[in-house]
Amino acid sequence: MRDQLLQMLQLKDVDRTGWVRAGVNKPESVAAHSWGMATLALKLCPKELDLSRVLSMCLVHDLAEVIVGDLTPHDDIRGEEKHRLEREAMLAMAPEWVDLFDEYESASTPEAQFVKTMDKLDMGLQAIRYTEQDIDLSEFISSARKTTDQTDLAYLLE
């Protein structure tokens, strides 16, 4: 159990690949991103959604990146192959949370769809925070807006 927990906590040491690629100084970790999503979700979660499930999904949606790394659309591994590798990592690390991972990946529930929005919103807000480094991060904000513009949270990225 201790080794499993120590492995999960390694997410604190995995830098977000997109920020590294963009040249961000001191980029956030994947764990910091998950915390950001959870904080946004706690503040913004609609009353009709299961907040406990939403927060759980926020915290585990990228956990597999401890094993597979933070894969981005710029990597050669994407789509079904990315999903397969991440699911295998989840099964190895935390099989009890695979249902949360699958729900998030498939966006099969209102909770998962909301968490996907939190994922993009956190990225967009983080890009706004990083603009103080005088780096063009418009691709990240544009990507986030593709999701958030279809919600009542679009104003947060203006």
ZIKAZI-V188592 format. One record per residue. N is the residue number from 0. RES is the residue in one letter. PHI is phi in degrees with one decimal (* if undefined). NEAR is the number of other ideal C-beta (glycine too) atoms within 12 Angstrom. Layout:
<<N/RES/PHI/NEAR> <N/RES/PHI/NEAR>>
This chain:
<<0/M/*/8> <1/R/-59.4/8> <2/D/-63.4/11> <3/Q/-62.4/17> <4/L/-65.7/14> <5/L/-62.2/14> <6/Q/-62.7/22> <7/M/-60.4/31> <8/L/-69.2/19> <9/Q/-64.7/23> <10/L/-60.1/34> <11/K/-64.5/22> <12/D/-100.6/19> <13/V/-93.8/30> <14/D/-70.7/26> <15/R/-70.5/35> <16/T/-59.0/26> <17/G/-60.7/30> <18/W/-69.4/30> <19/V/-61.7/22> <20/R/-59.9/20> <21/A/-79.7/28> <22/G/87.8/15> <23/V/-68.5/25> <24/N/-78.8/14> <25/K/55.7/15> <26/P/-68.0/28> <27/E/-67.0/32> <28/S/-86.7/26> <29/V/-62.5/41> <30/A/-63.7/28> <31/A/-63.8/26> <32/H/-61.8/38> <33/S/-62.6/38> <34/W/-62.8/23> <35/G/-59.4/30> <36/M/-60.4/39> <37/A/-62.9/29> <38/T/-65.4/22> <39/L/-60.3/32> <40/A/-62.7/35> <41/L/-59.5/19> <42/K/-77.9/20> <43/L/-109.5/28> <44/C/-62.3/27> <45/P/-61.5/19> <46/K/-58.8/10> <47/E/-77.3/11> <48/L/-92.1/24> <49/D/-80.7/21> <50/L/-60.2/21> <51/S/-61.2/16> <52/R/-66.9/25> <53/V/-59.3/38> <54/L/-64.5/28> <55/S/-61.5/27> <56/M/-63.6/41> <57/C/-57.2/40> <58/L/-76.1/31> <59/V/-108.5/38> <60/H/-60.2/41> <61/D/-112.5/46> <62/L/-57.4/41> <63/A/-61.7/39> <64/E/-66.3/35> <65/V/-59.1/30> <66/I/-94.7/25> <67/V/-93.1/29> <68/G/86.1/24> <69/D/-87.9/35> <70/L/-82.5/28> <71/T/-120.5/26> <72/P/-59.9/16> <73/H/-83.6/15> <74/D/-86.6/18> <75/D/-72.5/11> <76/I/-94.1/19> <77/R/-155.5/16> <78/G/61.9/14> <79/E/-62.7/11> <80/E/-64.9/15> <81/K/-60.8/24> <82/H/-60.0/21> <83/R/-61.1/18> <84/L/-62.5/23> <85/E/-67.1/34> <86/R/-65.6/28> <87/E/-60.7/19> <88/A/-64.2/30> <89/M/-62.2/32> <90/L/-61.1/20> <91/A/-72.8/21> <92/M/-91.0/30> <93/A/-149.6/29> <94/P/-58.1/19> <95/E/-68.8/15> <96/W/-111.6/27> <97/V/-61.0/23> <98/D/-62.3/23> <99/L/-66.5/33> <100/F/-61.0/33> <101/D/-62.3/23> <102/E/-61.4/27> <103/Y/-62.0/38> <104/E/-59.5/29> <105/S/-86.6/19> <106/A/49.5/20> <107/S/-85.3/17> <108/T/-133.2/22> <109/P/-57.8/20> <110/E/-62.9/31> <111/A/-64.8/30> <112/Q/-64.0/24> <113/F/-64.6/38> <114/V/-64.1/42> <115/K/-59.9/32> <116/T/-65.2/39> <117/M/-64.5/42> <118/D/-59.2/35> <119/K/-72.3/35> <120/L/-63.2/40> <121/D/-60.4/40> <122/M/-62.3/44> <123/G/-63.7/39> <124/L/-67.5/31> <125/Q/-65.8/36> <126/A/-61.3/34> <127/I/-61.9/22> <128/R/-60.5/23> <129/Y/-75.9/28> <130/T/-63.0/18> <131/E/-64.2/13> <132/Q/-85.5/18> <133/D/56.8/11> <134/I/-120.8/23> <135/D/-78.7/15> <136/L/-115.3/29> <137/S/-60.5/17> <138/E/-62.5/21> <139/F/-72.8/34> <140/I/-67.2/30> <141/S/-61.1/18> <142/S/-61.8/26> <143/A/-63.3/34> <144/R/-65.9/27> <145/K/-58.3/20> <146/T/-93.5/28> <147/T/-73.6/30> <148/D/-63.1/21> <149/Q/-91.7/15> <150/T/-127.9/23> <151/D/-81.3/13> <152/L/-102.2/27> <153/A/-55.9/19> <154/Y/-60.9/13> <155/L/-70.3/25> <156/L/-108.1/30> <157/E/-81.4/13>>
